[in-house]
Amino acid sequence: MSSIVNLVAAELGVSVVPASTAQLQLPGVRYLDIEGQMPLARLALAVAPGALDTAPLVRHLWALAEVL
């Protein structure tokens, strides 16, 4: 999982990761708990630094994750 979070930190994407991955604290990477119906695994959304401000798709994905 650390490879995925490193890609997010490098501003090369976003990812849905297990909540335990949030222990990997990298500068600028934010995690959002995904709530709702009991999932099979707890998930979080990792977002690259500045992506919420510069990438409309990422901003929409973040907004969707907040309501799920």
Secondary structure, DSSP 8 states (H G I E B T S, - for coil): -HHHHHHHHTTS--EEEEGGGGGS--TT-EEEE--SS--SS-EEEEE-TTHHHH-HHHHHHHHHHHH-
